[in-house]
């Protein structure tokens, strides 16, 4: 057996499907075996493996045991001369395995090998080659010097950025996304250290391979796509803590004396420094636009009030100082909360939602105005004038920010995306149908031919003319049909066009999904047939809002409602589980065959079947009702289900 491929999966089913298709193609001329170790995913990954990839050796864990332990489970069962640790969010070329095995065979001193990696937009990933993170190398990386001086041999050691990315190099650290290992070297130096739950295990194993007398190589003669769809976002506090703590474990294990102490000190300083930066950045990103809004609204009232006093009462300072000090800030809060609940602070910016939020703020403010004591009612006219000012100024400065291309003010223009499909006629039309049955706003620009047999009415040109087609037709997105075009050709096209602002997706054969990733910080953009309605962020927000409001109301009425329930303890528990977000009032019918293929929802207390109390729910009916609920979701359907099923809230 030439090679054993080990893939650890955790809730990235659609990426995994794409990866396994590319692996199958790459094994055509190589004797190999494939292991998938699943760390208790809840997205239907197990069903995907069992249905579509029966030849894969599938190891299913009942808990998330971490990256190192999961890999070790498969390595211990492997029979290959070489072991490849491969991320599920990768796509390999058809000859990748042949090339890397050939290189290892001709370099008996090689214990491990990494390859050239690009992201979902065709951009080279610097972690394809890395140096050992000694205390000073780590210091240069953590405090930004490596980014400032990438070509410096002193400061650029972390990503070895001074080395040519298109030449073979001896390196220190292999990337865990594609880590080819000689099995005999593993037998000598040991498997992955399970002390590392996530991150750091690749550095540790690479270092032990070198200490065992072997070399690690960077091999750019083959390229893979690595979408980098990690479950932990790199800007999060959790990532900072997990990643840098892994570095502390590495230092204590491999460095001794003062060197280890210095490294640990630097790491801890970096943790606090990066955590402070990350927390400050996240807080500022959340609050700075509302703060600017509040200041502008207040400024409007501050300017309008004296003018109104002079015009209406011919008397300056007609209103007491408390009006500007206390009452106007309260007015500001009404408008801010109106915009918040309208979705006006969600990016990209929606002018409609901002305007709607101001209107909601006005209505709420006028209602409150009518209920307060007479002495706190100052002027409806000022409220209306302030509302007009708020509408004009808040919308105007957002438009200005968009015009200056400030990312936080990018407008949600709902512009229709122009998409071109690369593939043979039959498969291209199948992919077109998937796109048409999703709810994305797209315009089919046409098809791109692979050979002369594809030429037809809707074809714009051949793959060799791709750049020209994109420029002339102003294409926003290219979808590659993986059944017709090789991974190598897809990767080549992405590399050739990486300078263009184009998005790419890949449609695996016989799959109802199309997936890609346009940023290394996102887990991927997914187009799935018919099932987008309930997964939209707006619908998720509305569903959560209904859960909170209804749970609060049910809690208030619980002294009465509890007498109509059988399991009173469950009834009370369910109310609080919904309030804290562990459950939703409405979810899918459980144990339906296709439940795992639907967008993820919280466990529900009621389900779509409760709308039809007398209906016997077999598997087929349950699947159909779940799909209809996901596809055609609206808030009123949840309200109807709550009203019909309120006696069953004790489930």
C-alpha positions as CSV (number, residue, x, y, z in Angstrom):
1,X,0.0,0.0,0.0
2,X,1.5,3.3,-1.1
3,X,-0.5,5.9,1.0
4,X,-3.0,6.1,3.8
5,X,-5.0,9.3,3.7
6,X,-6.5,10.5,7.1
7,X,-9.2,13.2,7.2
8,X,-10.5,14.5,10.5
9,X,-14.0,16.0,10.1
10,X,-16.0,18.2,12.4
11,X,-19.3,19.7,10.9
12,X,-18.0,20.6,7.5
13,X,-20.0,18.0,5.4
14,X,-20.1,19.9,2.2
15,X,-16.3,20.7,2.2
16,X,-15.7,17.0,3.1
17,X,-17.8,15.8,0.1
18,X,-15.7,18.0,-2.3
19,X,-12.5,16.9,-0.7
20,X,-13.3,13.2,-1.0
21,X,-14.2,13.6,-4.7
22,X,-10.8,15.1,-5.4
23,X,-9.1,12.4,-3.3
24,X,-10.9,9.6,-5.3
25,X,-9.6,11.1,-8.6
26,X,-6.0,11.5,-7.2
27,X,-5.9,7.8,-6.2
28,X,-6.6,6.5,-9.7
29,X,-2.9,5.6,-10.3
30,X,-1.9,5.1,-6.6
31,X,-2.5,2.2,-4.2
32,X,-4.1,3.9,-1.2
33,X,-6.8,3.8,1.5
34,X,-8.8,6.7,2.9
35,X,-9.9,7.1,6.6
36,X,-12.4,9.7,7.7
37,X,-12.5,10.2,11.5
38,X,-15.6,12.2,12.5
39,X,-15.5,14.1,15.8
40,X,-19.2,13.8,16.6
41,X,-20.5,16.1,13.9
42,X,-24.2,17.0,13.8
43,X,-24.5,18.1,10.2
44,X,-25.1,14.8,8.5
45,X,-21.5,14.0,7.7
46,X,-22.0,10.3,8.8
47,X,-24.9,9.9,6.4
48,X,-22.9,11.5,3.6
49,X,-20.0,9.0,4.1
50,X,-22.3,5.9,4.3
51,X,-24.3,6.9,1.2
52,X,-21.7,8.3,-1.1
53,X,-18.3,7.0,0.0
54,X,-18.8,3.3,1.1
55,X,-15.1,2.5,0.4
56,X,-13.9,5.0,3.0
57,X,-12.9,3.5,6.4
58,X,-15.2,5.5,8.6
59,X,-14.3,6.0,12.3
60,X,-17.2,7.7,14.2
61,X,-16.4,9.3,17.6
62,X,-19.2,10.0,20.1
63,X,-17.4,13.1,21.3
64,X,-15.0,15.7,19.9
65,X,-11.7,14.1,20.9
66,X,-9.5,16.7,19.2
67,X,-7.4,16.8,16.1
68,X,-4.4,14.8,17.4
69,X,-6.2,11.9,19.0
70,X,-8.6,11.6,16.0
71,X,-5.6,11.4,13.6
72,X,-3.9,8.9,15.8
73,X,-7.0,6.6,15.7
74,X,-6.7,6.3,11.9
75,X,-2.8,6.2,11.8
76,X,-2.8,3.2,14.1
77,X,-5.0,1.3,11.6
78,X,-3.2,2.5,8.5
79,X,-1.2,0.2,6.2
80,X,0.4,2.7,3.8
81,X,4.1,3.3,3.4
82,X,3.2,7.0,3.7
83,X,0.5,8.7,5.8
84,X,-1.1,11.9,4.6
85,X,-2.9,14.1,7.2
86,X,-5.4,16.0,5.1
87,X,-7.9,18.7,6.1
88,X,-11.5,18.2,4.9
89,X,-11.6,21.8,3.5
90,X,-9.0,21.0,0.8
91,X,-9.0,20.1,-2.9
92,X,-6.1,18.1,-4.3
93,X,-4.9,17.8,-7.9
94,X,-5.3,14.5,-9.8
95,X,-1.5,13.9,-9.8
96,X,-0.8,15.2,-6.3
97,X,-0.3,11.8,-4.6
98,X,1.8,10.5,-7.5
99,X,4.1,13.5,-7.4
100,X,4.6,13.7,-3.6
101,X,5.2,9.9,-3.3
102,X,7.8,10.1,-6.2
103,X,9.6,13.0,-4.4
104,X,9.6,11.1,-1.1
105,X,11.0,8.0,-2.9
106,X,13.8,10.0,-4.4
107,X,14.6,11.7,-1.1
108,X,15.1,8.9,1.6
109,X,16.1,11.6,4.1
110,X,12.6,13.1,3.9
111,X,10.4,12.4,6.9
112,X,7.7,14.9,6.0
113,X,6.5,17.0,3.1
114,X,4.1,19.9,2.6
115,X,2.9,21.4,-0.6
116,X,1.9,24.8,-2.1
117,X,-1.5,25.9,-0.8
118,X,-3.9,28.6,-2.1
119,X,-7.1,29.9,-0.6
120,X,-10.5,30.0,-2.2
121,X,-9.7,33.0,-4.4
122,X,-6.4,31.5,-5.7
123,X,-4.1,33.5,-3.3
124,X,-0.9,31.8,-2.0
125,X,-1.1,30.8,1.7
126,X,2.1,31.7,3.5
127,X,1.7,28.9,6.1
128,X,2.6,26.5,3.3
129,X,6.2,26.8,4.6
130,X,7.1,27.7,8.1
131,X,10.2,28.0,10.3
132,X,10.5,26.7,13.9
133,X,8.9,29.2,16.3
134,X,11.8,29.8,18.6
135,X,11.3,32.6,21.2
136,X,12.6,35.4,18.9
137,X,10.9,34.1,15.8
138,X,7.6,33.9,17.8
139,X,8.3,37.4,19.1
140,X,8.7,38.8,15.6
141,X,5.5,37.1,14.5
142,X,3.3,38.0,17.5
143,X,4.3,41.7,17.4
144,X,4.0,42.2,13.7
145,X,7.7,42.5,12.6
146,X,7.5,39.5,10.3
147,X,4.6,41.2,8.4
148,X,6.5,44.5,8.2
149,X,9.7,42.9,6.9
150,X,8.7,39.7,5.0
151,X,11.9,39.5,2.9
152,X,14.2,39.7,6.0
153,X,15.9,36.5,6.9
154,X,15.9,37.7,10.5
155,X,12.3,38.8,10.8
156,X,10.6,36.6,8.1
157,X,11.5,33.2,9.7
158,X,8.0,32.3,10.9
159,X,6.6,31.9,7.3
160,X,10.0,31.7,5.7
161,X,8.7,34.6,3.5
162,X,12.2,35.3,2.1
163,X,12.2,31.9,0.3
164,X,10.8,31.6,-3.2
165,X,7.3,30.0,-3.0
166,X,7.8,28.3,-6.4
167,X,11.0,26.4,-5.4
168,X,11.6,23.3,-3.3
169,X,13.0,24.1,0.1
170,X,14.0,22.3,3.3
171,X,11.7,23.7,6.0
172,X,11.1,23.3,9.7
173,X,7.3,23.1,10.1
174,X,4.7,21.3,7.9
175,X,1.2,22.6,7.7
176,X,-1.4,20.3,9.3
177,X,-3.8,20.9,6.4
178,X,-1.5,18.7,4.2
179,X,1.1,16.8,6.1
180,X,2.7,13.8,4.2
181,X,4.6,11.6,6.6
182,X,6.9,8.6,6.1
183,X,5.4,5.8,8.2
184,X,8.8,4.5,9.3
185,X,9.6,8.0,10.6
186,X,6.4,8.0,12.6
187,X,7.2,4.6,14.0
188,X,10.5,6.1,15.2
189,X,9.4,9.5,16.5
190,X,5.9,8.7,17.6
191,X,2.4,9.8,16.6
192,X,0.8,13.2,17.2
193,X,1.0,14.4,20.8
194,X,-2.6,14.3,22.2
195,X,-1.7,17.0,24.7
196,X,-2.4,19.4,21.8
197,X,-6.2,19.4,21.4
198,X,-6.2,21.8,18.4
199,X,-3.2,23.8,17.0
200,X,0.4,23.2,17.7
201,X,0.4,19.5,17.0
202,X,1.9,20.0,13.5
203,X,4.7,22.1,14.9
204,X,5.5,19.5,17.5
205,X,5.5,16.6,15.1
206,X,7.6,18.5,12.5
207,X,10.2,19.3,15.2
208,X,10.3,15.7,16.4
209,X,10.8,14.5,12.8
210,X,13.8,16.7,12.5
211,X,15.1,15.6,15.9
212,X,14.7,12.0,14.7
213,X,17.3,12.6,11.9
214,X,14.9,13.3,9.0
215,X,14.2,16.4,6.9
216,X,10.9,18.3,6.2
217,X,10.4,19.6,2.7
218,X,8.3,22.2,1.0
219,X,7.3,20.9,-2.4
220,X,5.6,23.4,-4.8
221,X,5.3,21.1,-7.8
222,X,1.7,20.4,-6.9
223,X,-0.9,22.8,-5.5
224,X,-3.9,22.3,-3.4
225,X,-6.8,24.5,-2.4
226,X,-7.2,25.1,1.3
227,X,-10.3,27.0,2.1
228,X,-9.2,27.4,5.8
229,X,-12.8,27.2,7.1
230,X,-11.8,26.6,10.7
231,X,-14.5,26.4,13.3
232,X,-12.5,28.9,15.4
233,X,-12.3,32.3,13.9
234,X,-8.9,33.8,14.0
235,X,-10.1,37.1,15.4
236,X,-11.8,35.5,18.4
237,X,-10.5,35.5,21.9
238,X,-10.9,31.7,22.0
239,X,-8.5,31.3,19.0
240,X,-5.9,33.6,20.7
241,X,-6.1,31.6,23.9
242,X,-6.1,28.1,22.3
243,X,-3.3,28.9,19.7
244,X,-0.9,30.6,22.1
245,X,-1.5,28.1,24.9
246,X,-0.5,25.4,22.4
247,X,2.8,27.4,21.9
248,X,3.3,27.3,25.7
249,X,2.9,23.5,25.7
250,X,5.4,23.3,22.8
251,X,8.0,25.5,24.6
252,X,7.7,23.5,27.9
253,X,8.1,20.3,26.0
254,X,11.1,21.1,23.8
255,X,12.9,24.1,25.3
256,X,14.8,23.9,28.6
257,X,15.9,26.3,31.3
258,X,15.9,30.0,30.6
259,X,14.9,29.5,26.9
260,X,11.7,27.9,27.9
261,X,11.0,30.6,30.6
262,X,11.6,33.4,28.1
263,X,9.4,31.7,25.5
264,X,6.6,31.2,28.1
265,X,6.9,34.8,29.2
266,X,6.7,36.0,25.6
267,X,3.7,33.8,24.9
268,X,1.8,35.0,27.9
269,X,2.6,38.6,27.1
270,X,1.4,37.9,23.5
271,X,-1.8,36.3,24.8
272,X,-2.7,39.3,26.9
273,X,-1.6,41.7,24.2
274,X,-3.5,40.0,21.4
275,X,-6.5,39.3,23.7
276,X,-6.7,43.0,24.6
277,X,-6.4,44.1,20.9
278,X,-9.0,41.5,19.9
279,X,-11.5,42.4,22.6
280,X,-11.0,46.1,22.0
281,X,-11.4,45.7,18.3
282,X,-14.6,43.5,18.7
283,X,-16.2,46.0,21.1
284,X,-15.3,49.0,18.9
285,X,-16.7,47.2,15.8
286,X,-19.9,46.6,17.7
287,X,-20.5,50.0,19.2
288,X,-18.8,52.7,17.2
289,X,-21.6,53.1,14.5
290,X,-24.4,53.2,17.2
291,X,-22.3,55.7,19.1
292,X,-21.8,57.9,16.0
293,X,-25.6,57.6,15.4
294,X,-26.3,58.7,18.9
295,X,-24.0,61.7,18.7
296,X,-25.5,62.8,15.4
297,X,-29.1,62.5,16.6
298,X,-28.2,64.4,19.8
299,X,-26.4,67.1,17.7
300,X,-29.6,67.4,15.6
301,X,-31.7,68.1,18.6
302,X,-29.1,70.4,20.0
303,X,-29.2,72.5,16.8
304,X,-33.0,72.3,16.2
305,X,-34.2,73.1,19.7
306,X,-33.0,76.7,20.0
307,X,-34.3,77.4,16.5
308,X,-37.7,75.9,17.4
309,X,-37.8,77.8,20.7
310,X,-37.2,81.1,18.9
311,X,-39.7,80.3,16.1
312,X,-42.5,78.9,18.2
313,X,-42.2,80.8,21.5
314,X,-39.9,83.8,20.6
315,X,-38.0,82.9,23.7
316,X,-34.6,81.3,24.0
317,X,-34.1,78.6,26.7
318,X,-37.8,78.0,26.7
319,X,-37.2,74.3,27.6
320,X,-35.4,73.5,30.9
321,X,-31.8,72.2,30.8
322,X,-33.1,68.8,31.8
323,X,-34.6,68.5,28.3
324,X,-31.2,68.3,26.6
325,X,-29.5,66.5,29.5
326,X,-31.9,63.7,30.1
327,X,-34.9,63.7,27.7
328,X,-33.0,63.9,24.4
329,X,-30.6,61.0,25.3
330,X,-33.8,58.9,25.9
331,X,-35.1,59.9,22.5
332,X,-31.7,58.8,21.1
333,X,-32.1,55.4,22.7
334,X,-35.5,54.9,21.1
335,X,-34.1,55.5,17.7
336,X,-31.0,53.3,18.3
337,X,-33.1,50.4,19.5
338,X,-35.5,50.8,16.6
339,X,-32.5,50.6,14.2
340,X,-31.1,47.6,16.1
341,X,-34.3,45.6,16.0
342,X,-34.9,46.5,12.4
343,X,-31.5,44.9,11.5
344,X,-30.0,48.3,10.6
345,X,-26.7,47.5,12.3
346,X,-26.2,44.2,10.4
347,X,-23.5,44.3,7.7
348,X,-23.7,44.9,4.8
349,X,-25.7,48.1,5.5
350,X,-29.4,48.2,4.4
351,X,-30.6,51.8,4.0
352,X,-34.2,50.4,4.0
353,X,-33.6,48.8,7.4
354,X,-32.1,52.0,8.9
355,X,-35.0,54.0,7.7
356,X,-37.5,51.4,9.0
357,X,-35.7,51.4,12.3
358,X,-36.0,55.2,12.6
359,X,-39.7,54.9,11.9
360,X,-40.1,52.2,14.5
361,X,-38.2,54.4,16.9
362,X,-40.6,57.3,16.2
363,X,-43.7,55.1,16.7
364,X,-42.4,53.7,20.0
365,X,-41.4,57.2,21.1
366,X,-44.8,58.7,20.4
367,X,-46.5,55.8,22.2
368,X,-44.3,56.3,25.2
369,X,-44.9,60.1,24.9
370,X,-48.6,59.6,25.2
371,X,-48.2,57.5,28.4
372,X,-45.9,59.7,30.4
373,X,-46.9,62.4,32.9
374,X,-47.8,65.8,31.4
375,X,-44.7,67.5,32.9
376,X,-42.4,65.2,30.8
377,X,-44.1,66.0,27.5
378,X,-42.2,68.7,25.8
379,X,-43.0,68.9,22.1
380,X,-44.3,66.5,19.5
381,X,-43.0,68.9,16.8
382,X,-39.5,68.6,18.1
383,X,-39.8,64.8,18.0
384,X,-40.9,64.9,14.4
385,X,-38.2,67.4,13.5
386,X,-35.6,65.3,15.2
387,X,-36.9,62.2,13.4
388,X,-36.5,64.0,10.1
389,X,-33.0,65.1,10.9
390,X,-32.1,61.5,12.1
391,X,-33.4,60.0,8.9
392,X,-31.5,62.4,6.6
393,X,-28.2,62.5,8.5
394,X,-27.9,58.7,9.4
395,X,-28.7,57.7,5.8
396,X,-26.5,60.4,4.3
397,X,-23.3,59.5,6.2
398,X,-23.8,55.8,5.4
399,X,-24.1,56.6,1.8
400,X,-20.9,58.8,2.1
401,X,-19.1,55.9,3.8
402,X,-20.1,53.6,1.0
403,X,-19.0,56.1,-1.6
404,X,-15.5,56.3,0.0
405,X,-15.5,52.4,0.1
406,X,-15.3,52.1,3.9
407,X,-16.0,48.4,4.5
408,X,-18.2,49.0,7.5
409,X,-20.6,51.1,5.4
410,X,-20.7,48.8,2.4
411,X,-24.3,48.8,1.2
412,X,-26.4,45.7,0.8
413,X,-27.4,46.7,-2.7
414,X,-28.8,43.2,-3.4
415,X,-27.0,43.5,-6.8
416,X,-27.6,40.5,-8.9
417,X,-24.4,38.4,-9.3
418,X,-23.4,37.4,-12.8
419,X,-22.4,33.8,-12.8
420,X,-20.7,31.7,-15.5
421,X,-20.5,27.9,-15.4
422,X,-17.5,26.0,-16.7
423,X,-18.4,22.5,-17.8
424,X,-20.0,20.2,-20.4
425,X,-23.5,20.8,-21.5
426,X,-25.4,18.2,-19.4
427,X,-23.6,18.9,-16.1
428,X,-23.5,22.7,-16.7
429,X,-27.3,22.6,-17.0
430,X,-27.7,20.5,-13.9
431,X,-25.6,23.0,-11.9
432,X,-27.6,25.9,-13.5
433,X,-30.8,24.2,-12.2
434,X,-29.3,24.1,-8.6
435,X,-28.5,27.8,-8.9
436,X,-32.0,28.6,-10.1
437,X,-33.6,26.7,-7.2
438,X,-31.6,28.5,-4.6
439,X,-32.7,31.9,-3.3
440,X,-29.5,33.7,-4.3
441,X,-29.9,36.7,-6.5
442,X,-28.0,35.6,-9.6
443,X,-28.0,36.1,-13.4
444,X,-26.8,33.3,-15.6
445,X,-24.3,35.0,-17.9
446,X,-23.7,31.7,-19.8
447,X,-21.6,28.6,-20.1
448,X,-17.8,28.3,-20.7
449,X,-16.9,25.4,-23.0
450,X,-14.3,22.7,-22.3
451,X,-14.2,21.6,-26.0
452,X,-15.9,22.0,-29.3
453,X,-18.8,19.7,-28.4
454,X,-20.0,22.2,-25.8
455,X,-20.5,25.0,-28.3
456,X,-24.1,26.2,-28.3
457,X,-26.5,29.1,-27.9
458,X,-25.6,29.9,-24.2
459,X,-21.8,29.4,-24.5
460,X,-19.6,32.5,-24.3
461,X,-16.2,30.9,-25.2
462,X,-13.7,28.3,-24.1
463,X,-11.8,27.8,-20.9
464,X,-8.6,29.2,-22.5
465,X,-10.4,32.5,-23.0
466,X,-11.6,32.7,-19.3
467,X,-9.9,36.0,-18.4
468,X,-11.2,37.7,-21.5
469,X,-14.7,36.3,-20.8
470,X,-14.7,37.6,-17.3
471,X,-13.5,41.1,-18.3
472,X,-15.9,41.6,-21.2
473,X,-19.0,40.1,-19.5
474,X,-18.2,41.5,-16.1
475,X,-18.6,38.1,-14.4
476,X,-18.7,38.1,-10.6
477,X,-18.5,34.4,-10.0
478,X,-17.2,31.3,-11.7
479,X,-18.7,27.8,-10.9
480,X,-16.6,24.8,-12.0
481,X,-18.3,21.5,-12.7
482,X,-15.9,19.0,-10.9
483,X,-17.3,16.1,-12.9
484,X,-16.0,17.6,-16.2
485,X,-12.9,19.6,-15.3
486,X,-9.9,18.4,-13.3
487,X,-8.9,19.8,-10.0
488,X,-5.5,20.7,-11.6
489,X,-7.3,22.8,-14.2
490,X,-9.5,24.5,-11.6
491,X,-6.4,25.3,-9.5
492,X,-4.5,26.5,-12.5
493,X,-7.3,28.9,-13.5
494,X,-7.6,30.2,-10.0
495,X,-3.8,30.9,-9.9
496,X,-3.8,32.6,-13.2
497,X,-6.7,34.8,-12.2
498,X,-5.8,35.4,-8.6
499,X,-5.2,39.1,-9.3
500,X,-8.9,39.5,-10.4
501,X,-11.7,40.1,-7.9
502,X,-13.6,37.0,-8.8
503,X,-15.3,34.4,-6.6
504,X,-15.1,30.7,-7.3
505,X,-17.3,27.8,-6.4
506,X,-17.0,24.1,-7.2
507,X,-20.0,21.8,-7.9
508,X,-19.1,18.2,-6.9
509,X,-20.6,15.5,-9.2
510,X,-24.1,14.2,-8.3
511,X,-24.3,16.7,-5.4
512,X,-27.1,19.2,-4.6
513,X,-24.6,21.6,-3.2
514,X,-22.1,24.2,-4.6
515,X,-19.4,25.4,-2.3
516,X,-16.4,27.7,-2.1
517,X,-14.9,30.2,0.3
518,X,-14.1,33.8,-0.6
519,X,-12.2,34.6,2.6
520,X,-9.8,32.6,4.8
521,X,-11.9,33.8,7.7
522,X,-15.2,32.2,6.6
523,X,-16.2,28.6,6.7
524,X,-17.6,28.8,3.2
525,X,-20.4,30.0,1.0
526,X,-22.9,27.3,0.3
527,X,-25.6,27.1,-2.3
528,X,-28.1,24.3,-1.5
529,X,-31.3,23.5,-3.4
530,X,-34.5,24.9,-1.9
531,X,-33.3,25.1,1.7
532,X,-32.1,28.6,2.1
533,X,-35.2,30.4,3.6
534,X,-34.8,29.3,7.2
535,X,-31.0,29.7,7.1
536,X,-31.2,33.4,6.2
537,X,-29.8,35.6,9.0
538,X,-32.9,37.7,9.0
539,X,-35.2,34.7,9.6
540,X,-32.9,33.3,12.3
541,X,-33.1,36.7,14.0
542,X,-36.9,36.8,13.8
543,X,-37.2,33.3,15.0
544,X,-35.0,34.0,18.0
545,X,-36.9,37.2,18.7
546,X,-40.2,35.3,18.7
547,X,-38.8,32.7,21.0
548,X,-37.7,35.3,23.5
549,X,-41.0,37.3,23.4
550,X,-43.2,34.3,23.6
551,X,-41.1,32.6,26.3
552,X,-41.4,35.8,28.4
553,X,-45.1,35.9,27.9
554,X,-45.6,32.2,28.7
555,X,-43.5,32.7,31.8
556,X,-45.7,35.5,32.9
557,X,-48.8,33.3,32.3
558,X,-47.2,30.2,33.7
559,X,-49.2,30.2,37.0
560,X,-52.3,29.7,34.8
561,X,-50.9,27.6,31.9
562,X,-49.1,25.1,34.2
563,X,-52.4,23.6,35.2
564,X,-53.1,22.5,31.6
565,X,-49.8,20.7,31.3
566,X,-49.0,17.1,32.3
567,X,-45.3,17.4,33.0
568,X,-45.1,20.6,35.0
569,X,-41.3,20.3,35.6
570,X,-40.6,20.0,31.9
571,X,-42.9,22.9,31.1
572,X,-40.9,25.3,33.4
573,X,-37.5,23.8,32.2
574,X,-38.5,24.4,28.5
575,X,-39.4,28.0,29.1
576,X,-35.9,28.7,30.5
577,X,-34.1,26.6,27.9
578,X,-35.8,28.7,25.2
579,X,-34.9,32.0,27.0
580,X,-31.2,31.0,27.2
581,X,-31.1,29.7,23.7
582,X,-30.6,26.0,24.3
583,X,-34.0,25.2,22.6
584,X,-36.5,26.8,20.3
585,X,-40.2,26.5,20.6
586,X,-40.4,25.2,17.0
587,X,-37.9,22.8,15.4
588,X,-37.8,19.9,13.0
589,X,-39.7,16.6,13.4
590,X,-37.0,14.5,15.0
591,X,-35.7,11.3,13.5
592,X,-36.8,12.2,9.9
593,X,-34.6,10.6,7.3
594,X,-33.5,13.9,5.7
595,X,-33.3,16.0,8.9
596,X,-29.5,16.0,8.7
597,X,-29.6,17.5,5.2
598,X,-31.5,20.6,6.3
599,X,-30.1,23.8,7.6
600,X,-29.2,23.4,11.3
601,X,-31.8,24.5,13.9
602,X,-31.9,24.3,17.7
603,X,-33.8,21.3,19.1
604,X,-37.5,22.2,19.0
605,X,-40.3,21.5,21.6
606,X,-43.0,21.6,18.9
607,X,-42.6,20.7,15.3
608,X,-44.4,21.2,11.9
609,X,-46.4,18.0,12.5
610,X,-48.2,19.6,15.4
611,X,-50.2,21.7,12.8
612,X,-52.0,18.4,11.9
613,X,-52.9,16.7,15.2
614,X,-54.7,13.7,13.6
615,X,-52.0,13.0,11.0
616,X,-49.9,9.8,11.3
617,X,-46.3,10.9,10.8
618,X,-44.5,8.2,8.9
619,X,-40.9,8.8,7.6
620,X,-42.0,10.2,4.2
621,X,-44.5,12.7,5.7
622,X,-42.0,13.8,8.3
623,X,-39.3,14.5,5.7
624,X,-41.8,16.4,3.5
625,X,-43.1,18.6,6.4
626,X,-39.5,19.4,7.5
627,X,-38.5,20.4,4.0
628,X,-41.5,22.6,3.6
629,X,-40.9,24.2,6.9
630,X,-37.3,25.0,6.0
631,X,-38.0,26.1,2.5
632,X,-41.1,28.3,3.1
633,X,-40.4,29.5,6.6
634,X,-42.2,32.6,7.9
635,X,-42.8,33.9,11.4
636,X,-46.5,33.4,11.2
637,X,-46.1,29.7,10.8
638,X,-44.3,29.6,14.2
639,X,-47.0,31.7,15.8
640,X,-49.7,29.3,14.4
641,X,-47.8,26.3,15.7
642,X,-47.4,27.8,19.1
643,X,-51.2,28.6,19.3
644,X,-52.1,25.1,18.2
645,X,-49.6,23.2,20.3
646,X,-49.5,25.3,23.5
647,X,-50.7,22.3,25.5
648,X,-47.7,20.3,24.5
649,X,-45.0,22.8,25.7
650,X,-44.1,20.3,28.5
651,X,-42.5,17.8,26.1
